[in-house]
Amino acid sequence: MSALQSARQSGDAVTFRTPEGKDGPKISTLIANSPPLDPNSAYCNLLQCTHFANYCIVAERDGKVVGWISGYRPPDDPSRYFLWQVAIDASARGEGLARKMLDMLLARESMKGVTHLITTVTRDNEASWGLFRSFARHRNTKLKESLLFDRDMHFDGKHDSEWQAEIGPLNQIYS
């Protein structure tokens, strides 16, 4: 594990690292305790912690998982990073942890060449919109919004529409 992945941030005792398979149950619990996030199957979380580990990050404090970001680089456009979920434990909210995690994740060698972060968010998820607007400002870049998955057309009326947020171009920060 590189120094970047396990760096301890001074003052907040949070360790950032690449996930492992054994983290799956902890990730599932964190997501379940973080509405309005859609819960994934335990199997999905295990795959993210193993097959997609280089594109995910865990934040721990005193041995407890307090933050999680999952995502991947779409095979048809590896210049983009699709951020699947951000989950922050209630005990760590308001500390800027999600933005720190994004910075650490995007600084990894496995993210070299990523120029844009993309994700989808429902309109009412104010915490996520706040994070993505803040991150775009932090990186001194643009955030574009567009409808990607319509409530009726794509979800048969059973899920709110998902809006794509595209942040970029990103200033690369590699160690």
N, CA, C and O of each residue as an XYZ file, in Angstrom:
700
protein
N       0.857     -1.176      0.000
C       0.000      0.000      0.000
C       0.901      1.237      0.000
O       1.857      1.309      0.773
N       0.600      2.203     -0.860
C       1.430      3.395     -0.953
C       1.183      4.331      0.215
O       0.173      4.226      0.911
N       2.114      5.245      0.421
C       1.960      6.235      1.485
C       0.713      7.074      1.258
O       0.031      7.457      2.209
N       0.413      7.361     -0.020
C      -0.771      8.159     -0.337
C      -2.046      7.456      0.110
O      -2.945      8.088      0.663
N      -2.127      6.142     -0.130
C      -3.335      5.399      0.190
C      -3.537      5.231      1.682
O      -4.674      5.089      2.131
N      -2.480      5.243      2.457
C      -2.622      5.033      3.885
C      -2.237      6.268      4.694
O      -2.006      6.185      5.900
N      -2.173      7.401      4.022
C      -1.753      8.627      4.702
C      -2.696      8.993      5.843
O      -3.917      8.975      5.690
N      -2.115      9.320      6.967
C      -2.903      9.768      8.105
C      -2.917     11.296      8.056
O      -1.867     11.938      8.019
N      -4.094     11.851      8.055
C      -4.232     13.298      7.995
C      -4.039     13.868      9.392
O      -4.677     13.417     10.343
N      -3.170     14.848      9.519
C      -2.891     15.409     10.832
C      -4.126     16.091     11.394
O      -4.840     16.814     10.698
N      -4.354     15.837     12.676
C      -5.432     16.511     13.380
C      -6.774     15.802     13.346
O      -7.580     16.006     14.254
N      -7.052     14.978     12.344
C      -8.380     14.373     12.322
C      -8.339     12.853     12.456
O      -9.394     12.218     12.480
N      -7.164     12.256     12.544
C      -6.993     10.823     12.773
C      -7.805      9.969     11.813
O      -8.350      8.936     12.202
N      -7.887     10.397     10.564
C      -8.572      9.613      9.538
C      -7.516      9.017      8.621
O      -6.597      9.707      8.180
N      -7.657      7.730      8.341
C      -6.764      7.029      7.426
C      -7.539      6.733      6.153
O      -8.684      6.284      6.205
N      -6.914      6.985      5.011
C      -7.520      6.727      3.711
C      -6.785      5.545      3.089
O      -5.556      5.476      3.122
N      -7.560      4.607      2.517
C      -6.921      3.441      1.921
C      -7.804      2.816      0.843
O      -8.990      3.117      0.714
N      -7.172      1.938      0.084
C      -7.874      1.140     -0.916
C      -8.689      0.070     -0.184
O      -8.191     -0.530      0.769
N      -9.926     -0.177     -0.608
C     -10.731     -1.199      0.075
C     -10.238     -2.617     -0.215
O      -9.527     -2.871     -1.187
N     -10.643     -3.524      0.665
C     -10.360     -4.950      0.537
C     -11.673     -5.697      0.682
O     -12.656     -5.137      1.168
N     -11.699     -6.949      0.269
C     -12.912     -7.748      0.352
C     -13.529     -7.778      1.736
O     -14.753     -7.757      1.868
N     -12.694     -7.828      2.776
C     -13.221     -7.890      4.143
C     -13.988     -6.623      4.533
O     -14.700     -6.624      5.537
N     -13.855     -5.542      3.753
C     -14.573     -4.295      4.043
C     -16.031     -4.334      3.588
O     -16.829     -3.488      3.992
N     -16.382     -5.312      2.750
C     -17.729     -5.365      2.184
C     -18.856     -5.192      3.189
O     -19.717     -4.337      2.983
N     -18.886     -5.975      4.278
C     -19.977     -5.826      5.245
C     -20.021     -4.439      5.900
O     -21.100     -3.899      6.144
N     -18.857     -3.875      6.181
C     -18.813     -2.535      6.787
C     -19.350     -1.489      5.812
O     -20.051     -0.558      6.209
N     -19.015     -1.651      4.537
C     -19.501     -0.732      3.502
C     -21.023     -0.858      3.388
O     -21.725      0.149      3.301
N     -21.524     -2.080      3.387
C     -22.972     -2.294      3.302
C     -23.693     -1.615      4.465
O     -24.737     -0.993      4.266
N     -23.151     -1.728      5.665
C     -23.755     -1.092      6.838
C     -23.716      0.426      6.717
O     -24.704      1.102      7.003
N     -22.572      0.960      6.294
C     -22.449      2.413      6.129
C     -23.475      2.942      5.129
O     -24.126      3.955      5.384
N     -23.619      2.265      4.003
C     -24.582      2.697      2.984
C     -26.009      2.604      3.519
O     -26.815      3.508      3.299
N     -26.322      1.521      4.216
C     -27.661      1.349      4.792
C     -27.991      2.450      5.785
O     -29.153      2.830      5.931
N     -26.976      2.963      6.468
C     -27.164      4.033      7.449
C     -27.029      5.426      6.848
O     -26.940      6.412      7.581
N     -27.015      5.516      5.518
C     -26.798      6.792      4.844
C     -27.892      7.100      3.825
O     -27.609      7.250      2.636
N     -29.151      7.195      4.287
C     -30.196      7.570      3.324
C     -29.902      8.967      2.790
O     -29.353      9.784      3.529
N     -30.235      9.273      1.569
C     -31.111      8.555      0.656
C     -30.386      7.618     -0.302
O     -30.924      7.310     -1.366
N     -29.183      7.152      0.035
C     -28.448      6.276     -0.879
C     -29.228      4.993     -1.140
O     -29.855      4.429     -0.243
N     -29.169      4.549     -2.392
C     -29.753      3.258     -2.743
C     -28.849      2.170     -2.178
O     -27.640      2.191     -2.406
N     -29.420      1.220     -1.446
C     -28.582      0.127     -0.938
C     -28.200     -0.802     -2.087
O     -29.011     -1.089     -2.967
N     -26.969     -1.260     -2.064
C     -26.504     -2.246     -3.033
C     -26.566     -3.611     -2.362
O     -26.677     -3.705     -1.140
N     -26.493     -4.660     -3.160
C     -26.387     -5.991     -2.570
C     -25.012     -6.120     -1.926
O     -24.075     -5.413     -2.297
N     -24.899     -7.019     -0.970
C     -23.603     -7.286     -0.345
C     -22.598     -7.742     -1.396
O     -21.413     -7.417     -1.316
N     -23.077     -8.491     -2.374
C     -22.210     -8.978     -3.447
C     -21.668     -7.812     -4.280
O     -20.488     -7.789     -4.630
N     -22.520     -6.866     -4.589
C     -22.089     -5.679     -5.333
C     -20.989     -4.949     -4.571
O     -19.973     -4.564     -5.151
N     -21.194     -4.760     -3.272
C     -20.181     -4.068     -2.468
C     -18.874     -4.852     -2.439
O     -17.799     -4.252     -2.464
N     -18.946     -6.190     -2.386
C     -17.734     -7.005     -2.429
C     -16.995     -6.826     -3.754
O     -15.768     -6.730     -3.778
N     -17.737     -6.783     -4.845
C     -17.103     -6.565     -6.151
C     -16.430     -5.199     -6.214
O     -15.337     -5.064     -6.765
N     -17.079     -4.195     -5.652
C     -16.467     -2.873     -5.650
C     -15.179     -2.873     -4.827
O     -14.205     -2.212     -5.189
N     -15.179     -3.613     -3.726
C     -14.003     -3.667     -2.845
C     -12.875     -4.522     -3.417
O     -11.742     -4.454     -2.939
N     -13.174     -5.321     -4.432
C     -12.147     -6.198     -5.006
C     -11.883     -5.847     -6.470
O     -10.814     -5.326     -6.790
N     -12.823     -6.118     -7.354
C     -12.607     -5.869     -8.787
C     -12.372     -4.395     -9.107
O     -11.613     -4.072    -10.020
N     -13.014     -3.508     -8.368
C     -12.916     -2.072     -8.640
C     -12.181     -1.319     -7.532
O     -12.328     -0.103     -7.407
N     -11.398     -2.028     -6.733
C     -10.736     -1.427     -5.570
C      -9.887     -0.208     -5.915
O      -9.843      0.748     -5.142
N      -9.214     -0.228     -7.061
C      -8.355      0.903     -7.424
C      -9.134      2.173     -7.716
O      -8.549      3.249     -7.840
N     -10.448      2.052     -7.825
C     -11.304      3.206     -8.124
C     -12.222      3.549     -6.955
O     -13.153      4.342     -7.092
N     -11.948      2.945     -5.814
C     -12.737      3.179     -4.605
C     -11.795      3.560     -3.469
O     -10.592      3.304     -3.527
N     -12.363      4.176     -2.437
C     -11.554      4.579     -1.291
C     -12.377      4.451     -0.012
O     -13.581      4.706      0.011
N     -11.682      4.047      1.050
C     -12.266      3.908      2.373
C     -11.583      4.917      3.288
O     -10.374      5.128      3.200
N     -12.359      5.534      4.160
C     -11.813      6.391      5.222
C     -12.144      5.730      6.548
O     -13.289      5.352      6.795
N     -11.138      5.593      7.399
C     -11.327      4.975      8.718
C     -10.894      5.925      9.817
O      -9.961      6.711      9.655
N     -11.581      5.836     10.923
C     -11.199      6.552     12.137
C     -11.314      5.558     13.286
O     -12.381      4.992     13.521
N     -10.233      5.354     13.985
C     -10.209      4.425     15.121
C     -10.761      3.050     14.743
O     -11.501      2.441     15.516
N     -10.397      2.562     13.547
C     -10.808      1.247     13.105
C     -12.217      1.156     12.550
O     -12.639      0.082     12.119
N     -12.953      2.255     12.551
C     -14.325      2.265     12.045
C     -14.354      2.914     10.659
O     -13.752      3.967     10.454
N     -15.052      2.288      9.712
C     -15.219      2.880      8.382
C     -16.177      4.059      8.514
O     -17.341      3.887      8.874
N     -15.675      5.260      8.219
C     -16.500      6.470      8.324
C     -16.737      7.128      6.965
O     -17.480      8.104      6.867
N     -16.105      6.593      5.919
C     -16.302      7.151      4.590
C     -16.044      6.124      3.515
O     -15.218      5.225      3.670
N     -16.774      6.275      2.410
C     -16.676      5.337      1.288
C     -17.007      6.073      0.016
O     -17.998      6.800     -0.054
N     -16.187      5.887     -0.979
C     -16.494      6.352     -2.332
C     -16.250      5.173     -3.258
O     -15.201      4.531     -3.207
N     -17.242      4.898     -4.112
C     -17.094      3.841     -5.103
C     -17.280      4.437     -6.489
O     -17.957      5.449     -6.670
N     -16.664      3.785     -7.453
C     -16.796      4.233     -8.828
C     -15.951      3.386     -9.746
O     -15.414      2.354     -9.342
N     -15.835      3.827    -10.985
C     -15.065      3.101    -11.987
C     -14.801      4.020    -13.169
O     -15.394      5.092    -13.288
N     -13.902      3.581    -14.040
C     -13.634      4.282    -15.300
C     -14.380      3.528    -16.391
O     -14.073      2.364    -16.646
N     -15.357      4.166    -17.046
C     -16.108      3.475    -18.087
C     -15.178      2.972    -19.193
O     -14.341      3.731    -19.684
N     -15.311      1.711    -19.590
C     -14.414      1.151    -20.611
C     -14.426      1.906    -21.933
O     -13.410      1.956    -22.627
N     -15.569      2.495    -22.288
C     -15.636      3.199    -23.573
C     -15.102      4.634    -23.499
O     -14.978      5.294    -24.531
N     -14.783      5.126    -22.292
C     -14.212      6.463    -22.157
C     -13.433      6.560    -20.837
O     -13.931      7.131    -19.867
N     -12.216      6.007    -20.800
C     -11.436      6.015    -19.560
C     -10.936      7.390    -19.122
O     -10.280      7.500    -18.086
N     -11.231      8.437    -19.887
C     -10.878      9.789    -19.438
C     -11.887     10.292    -18.406
O     -11.706     11.357    -17.815
N     -12.937      9.524    -18.200
C     -13.954      9.879    -17.222
C     -13.902      8.900    -16.046
O     -13.537      7.734    -16.193
N     -14.276      9.413    -14.890
C     -14.437      8.583    -13.696
C     -15.899      8.686    -13.302
O     -16.392      9.778    -13.017
N     -16.603      7.544    -13.284
C     -17.992      7.536    -12.838
C     -18.010      7.271    -11.345
O     -17.634      6.189    -10.893
N     -18.444      8.254    -10.587
C     -18.566      8.133     -9.138
C     -19.931      7.519     -8.839
O     -20.966      8.122     -9.120
N     -19.924      6.325     -8.271
C     -21.159      5.587     -8.020
C     -21.813      6.057     -6.738
O     -22.978      6.454     -6.746
N     -21.073      6.017     -5.625
C     -21.656      6.425     -4.346
C     -20.619      7.090     -3.460
O     -19.426      6.794     -3.518
N     -21.122      8.001     -2.638
C     -20.355      8.605     -1.559
C     -21.179      8.393     -0.301
O     -22.346      8.780     -0.246
N     -20.582      7.785      0.701
C     -21.261      7.594      1.980
C     -20.335      8.066      3.091
O     -19.174      7.664      3.162
N     -20.860      8.916      3.949
C     -20.107      9.428      5.089
C     -20.917      9.124      6.348
O     -22.099      9.459      6.424
N     -20.284      8.494      7.329
C     -20.933      8.188      8.595
C     -21.368      9.490      9.279
O     -20.700     10.518      9.161
N     -22.488      9.430      9.988
C     -23.010     10.622     10.669
C     -21.956     11.252     11.586
O     -21.935     12.472     11.748
N     -21.087     10.441     12.183
C     -20.062     10.962     13.096
C     -18.989     11.781     12.399
O     -18.240     12.505     13.055
N     -18.904     11.676     11.066
C     -17.843     12.362     10.317
C     -18.380     13.423      9.360
O     -17.605     14.029      8.621
N     -19.674     13.654      9.359
C     -20.243     14.646      8.433
C     -19.865     16.055      8.864
O     -19.694     16.338     10.049
N     -19.739     16.929      7.873
C     -19.406     18.326      8.141
C     -17.926     18.584      8.301
O     -17.537     19.695      8.658
N     -17.090     17.596      8.048
C     -15.642     17.734      8.205
C     -14.915     17.893      6.874
O     -13.689     18.004      6.848
N     -15.657     17.905      5.771
C     -15.017     17.979      4.463
C     -14.369     16.666      4.050
O     -13.514     16.641      3.164
N     -14.775     15.580      4.689
C     -14.174     14.279      4.438
C     -14.382     13.805      3.000
O     -13.451     13.281      2.388
N     -15.566     13.974      2.460
C     -15.845     13.501      1.096
C     -14.921     14.185      0.088
O     -14.394     13.528     -0.810
N     -14.724     15.477      0.224
C     -13.847     16.184     -0.714
C     -12.393     15.731     -0.561
O     -11.681     15.601     -1.556
N     -11.952     15.492      0.667
C     -10.597     14.973      0.886
C     -10.451     13.610      0.220
O      -9.438     13.323     -0.417
N     -11.474     12.775      0.375
C     -11.425     11.445     -0.222
C     -11.348     11.537     -1.741
O     -10.590     10.799     -2.370
N     -12.128     12.437     -2.330
C     -12.078     12.617     -3.787
C     -10.696     13.051     -4.240
O     -10.174     12.537     -5.229
N     -10.101     13.994     -3.524
C      -8.751     14.434     -3.875
C      -7.760     13.282     -3.799
O      -6.948     13.099     -4.706
N      -7.821     12.502     -2.719
C      -6.890     11.379     -2.550
C      -7.119     10.329     -3.639
O      -6.163      9.786     -4.193
N      -8.367     10.051     -3.938
C      -8.694      9.050     -4.954
C      -8.213      9.485     -6.332
O      -7.591      8.703     -7.051
N      -8.499     10.717     -6.697
C      -8.113     11.208     -8.026
C      -6.606     11.383     -8.180
O      -6.111     11.512     -9.300
N      -5.873     11.388     -7.069
C      -4.412     11.517     -7.124
C      -3.715     10.176     -7.346
O      -2.503     10.140     -7.557
N      -4.452      9.096     -7.302
C      -3.851      7.780     -7.480
C      -3.336      7.586     -8.908
O      -3.859      8.162     -9.862
N      -2.314      6.773     -9.022
C      -1.763      6.423    -10.335
C      -2.833      5.777    -11.216
O      -2.841      5.983    -12.430
N      -3.731      5.002    -10.618
C      -4.786      4.326    -11.380
C      -5.768      5.313    -12.009
O      -6.569      4.932    -12.863
N      -5.709      6.572    -11.593
C      -6.616      7.592    -12.124
C      -5.929      8.501    -13.138
O      -6.529      9.459    -13.625
N      -4.684      8.204    -13.452
C      -3.959      9.016    -14.424
C      -4.731      9.054    -15.734
O      -5.153      8.014    -16.239
N      -4.915     10.235    -16.279
C      -5.639     10.407    -17.528
C      -7.103     10.760    -17.348
O      -7.783     11.078    -18.324
N      -7.600     10.711    -16.128
C      -8.996     11.102    -15.875
C      -9.093     12.619    -15.976
O      -8.385     13.347    -15.280
N      -9.973     13.082    -16.847
C     -10.161     14.526    -17.026
C     -11.511     15.022    -16.517
O     -11.691     16.218    -16.290
N     -12.463     14.100    -16.337
C     -13.801     14.493    -15.885
C     -14.361     13.489    -14.885
O     -14.189     12.280    -15.042
N     -15.020     13.990    -13.877
C     -15.758     13.170    -12.934
C     -17.224     13.263    -13.330
O     -17.745     14.359    -13.535
N     -17.888     12.124    -13.437
C     -19.315     12.122    -13.734
C     -20.029     11.296    -12.669
O     -19.455     10.372    -12.091
N     -21.268     11.637    -12.424
C     -22.082     10.915    -11.460
C     -23.537     11.215    -11.758
O     -23.843     12.086    -12.572
N     -24.431     10.501    -11.103
C     -25.847     10.837    -11.217
C     -26.405     11.076     -9.829
O     -26.004     10.436     -8.857
N     -27.351     12.023     -9.758
C     -27.913     12.451     -8.481
C     -29.380     12.791     -8.690
O     -29.750     13.378     -9.707
N     -30.212     12.420     -7.727
C     -31.599     12.871     -7.782
C     -31.636     14.346     -7.373
O     -30.770     14.810     -6.631
N     -32.618     15.062     -7.849
C     -32.714     16.505     -7.582
C     -32.765     16.834     -6.096
O     -32.251     17.869     -5.673
N     -33.380     15.961     -5.301
C     -33.580     16.284     -3.888
C     -32.404     15.901     -2.986
O     -32.477     16.101     -1.774
N     -31.330     15.359     -3.548
C     -30.183     14.963     -2.739
C     -29.257     16.175     -2.553
O     -28.232     16.309     -3.221
N     -29.653     17.038     -1.634
C     -28.936     18.301     -1.418
C     -27.499     18.099     -0.962
O     -26.616     18.869     -1.341
N     -27.254     17.070     -0.152
C     -25.885     16.829      0.330
C     -24.952     16.520     -0.843
O     -23.839     17.043     -0.904
N     -25.397     15.676     -1.768
C     -24.548     15.335     -2.912
C     -24.337     16.531     -3.824
O     -23.214     16.790     -4.256
N     -25.408     17.267     -4.125
C     -25.243     18.462     -4.963
C     -24.289     19.448     -4.309
O     -23.466     20.061     -4.990
N     -24.390     19.605     -2.994
C     -23.475     20.504     -2.281
C     -22.029     20.051     -2.425
O     -21.136     20.863     -2.665
N     -21.804     18.747     -2.277
C     -20.451     18.207     -2.423
C     -19.920     18.472     -3.825
O     -18.794     18.945     -3.980
N     -20.719     18.174     -4.851
C     -20.218     18.293     -6.215
C     -19.999     19.751     -6.610
O     -19.049     20.052     -7.333
N     -20.839     20.643     -6.161
C     -20.609     22.076     -6.429
C     -19.338     22.552     -5.722
O     -18.528     23.276     -6.302
N     -19.176     22.140     -4.470
C     -17.987     22.506     -3.709
C     -16.724     21.941     -4.353
O     -15.703     22.624     -4.436
N     -16.799     20.692     -4.809
C     -15.632     20.076     -5.436
C     -15.258     20.782     -6.737
O     -14.076     20.976     -7.020
N     -16.262     21.166     -7.528
C     -15.981     21.902     -8.773
C     -15.298     23.234     -8.453
O     -14.335     23.616     -9.119
N     -15.796     23.938     -7.436
C     -15.151     25.201     -7.037
C     -13.728     24.947     -6.550
O     -12.800     25.668     -6.917
N     -13.565     23.927     -5.728
C     -12.255     23.546     -5.180
C     -11.248     23.268     -6.299
O     -10.075     23.623     -6.181
N     -11.699     22.643     -7.369
C     -10.843     22.317     -8.504
C     -10.854     23.402     -9.580
O     -10.243     23.255    -10.638
N     -11.570     24.504     -9.282
C     -11.638     25.644    -10.201
C     -12.052     25.190    -11.606
O     -11.396     25.503    -12.599
N     -13.151     24.450    -11.653
C     -13.642     23.936    -12.919
C     -15.163     23.998    -12.945
O     -15.787     24.494    -12.008
N     -15.745     23.501    -14.007
C     -17.190     23.613    -14.226
C     -17.938     22.373    -13.766
O     -17.398     21.267    -13.742
N     -19.192     22.588    -13.405
C     -20.125     21.501    -13.144
C     -21.285     21.682    -14.104
O     -21.964     22.708    -14.082
N     -21.511     20.685    -14.945
C     -22.635     20.708    -15.881
C     -23.674     19.703    -15.408
O     -23.328     18.625    -14.924
N     -24.939     20.055    -15.547
C     -26.038     19.177    -15.146
C     -26.909     18.862    -16.359
O     -27.223     19.742    -17.160
N     -27.296     17.584    -16.479
C     -28.212     17.189    -17.540
C     -28.993     15.952    -17.097
O     -28.479     15.113    -16.358
N     -30.220     15.853    -17.550
C     -31.044     14.692    -17.233
C     -30.457     13.468    -17.916
O     -30.211     13.488    -19.122
N     -30.231     12.396    -17.152
C     -29.691     11.172    -17.738
C     -30.719     10.041    -17.736
O     -30.951      9.406    -18.765
N     -31.330      9.792    -16.586
C     -32.322      8.725    -16.470
C     -33.631      9.307    -15.964
O     -33.712      9.791    -14.835
N     -34.645      9.257    -16.800
C     -35.952      9.833    -16.494
C     -36.790      8.877    -15.630
O     -36.793      7.663    -15.833
N     -37.488      9.463    -14.672
C     -38.333      8.710    -13.741
C     -39.280      7.749    -14.465
O     -39.365      6.576    -14.104
N     -39.978      8.231    -15.465
C     -40.967      7.406    -16.153
C     -40.345      6.516    -17.222
O     -40.646      5.325    -17.292
N     -39.490      7.081    -18.043
C     -38.909      6.337    -19.158
C     -37.964      5.223    -18.694
O     -37.995      4.119    -19.237
N     -37.125      5.508    -17.693
C     -36.097      4.561    -17.291
C     -36.412      3.787    -16.008
O     -35.898      2.687    -15.802
N     -37.254      4.361    -15.150
C     -37.534      3.732    -13.856
C     -38.990      3.313    -13.685
O     -39.394      2.919    -12.591
N     -39.784      3.394    -14.756
C     -41.187      2.989    -14.706
C     -41.930      3.676    -13.555
O     -42.832      3.097    -12.950
N     -41.534      4.927    -13.263
C     -42.199      5.710    -12.229
C     -41.862      5.310    -10.805
O     -42.470      5.827     -9.868
N     -40.910      4.403    -10.612
C     -40.616      3.865     -9.275
C     -39.370      4.465     -8.629
O     -39.011      4.083     -7.516
N     -38.718      5.379     -9.296
C     -37.499      6.007     -8.762
C     -37.423      7.411     -9.351
O     -37.786      7.624    -10.507
N     -36.957      8.354     -8.566
C     -36.815      9.718     -9.065
C     -35.811      9.775    -10.216
O     -34.909      8.943    -10.316
N     -35.987     10.763    -11.072
C     -35.054     10.972    -12.182
C     -33.642     11.179    -11.643
O     -33.442     11.760    -10.576
N     -32.685     10.696    -12.398
C     -31.269     10.857    -12.052
C     -30.654     11.867    -13.011
O     -30.716     11.710    -14.231
N     -30.064     12.900    -12.439
C     -29.404     13.956    -13.199
C     -27.909     13.697    -13.213
O     -27.307     13.406    -12.180
N     -27.316     13.806    -14.394
C     -25.877     13.640    -14.479
C     -25.186     14.942    -14.118
O     -25.523     16.011    -14.627
N     -24.214     14.827    -13.231
C     -23.320     15.942    -12.907
C     -21.974     15.603    -13.530
O     -21.422     14.530    -13.288
N     -21.455     16.513    -14.324
C     -20.145     16.330    -14.956
C     -19.240     17.449    -14.476
O     -19.543     18.628    -14.659
N     -18.131     17.074    -13.863
C     -17.184     18.048    -13.314
C     -15.887     17.938    -14.095
O     -15.293     16.863    -14.187
N     -15.453     19.059    -14.655
C     -14.200     19.022    -15.384
C     -14.056     20.175    -16.345
O     -14.989     20.956    -16.529
N     -12.905     20.287    -16.955
C     -11.770     19.388    -16.811
C     -11.115     19.507    -15.435
O     -11.092     20.575    -14.823
N     -10.586     18.380    -14.973
C      -9.964     18.324    -13.648
C      -8.489     18.682    -13.732
O      -7.798     18.301    -14.677
N      -8.024     19.406    -12.751
C      -6.599     19.638    -12.607
C      -6.040     18.389    -11.954
O      -6.496     18.003    -10.878
N      -5.069     17.753    -12.574
C      -4.534     16.513    -12.039
C      -3.562     16.808    -10.893
O      -2.747     17.729    -10.958
N      -3.679     15.994     -9.844
C      -2.797     16.101     -8.681
C      -2.249     14.701     -8.443
O      -2.897     13.898     -7.772
N      -1.068     14.389     -8.977
C      -0.478     13.062     -8.782
C       0.704     13.178     -7.831
O       1.433     14.170     -7.818
N       0.862     12.142     -7.049
C       2.008     12.131     -6.117
C       3.212     11.518     -6.785
O       4.274     11.417     -6.171
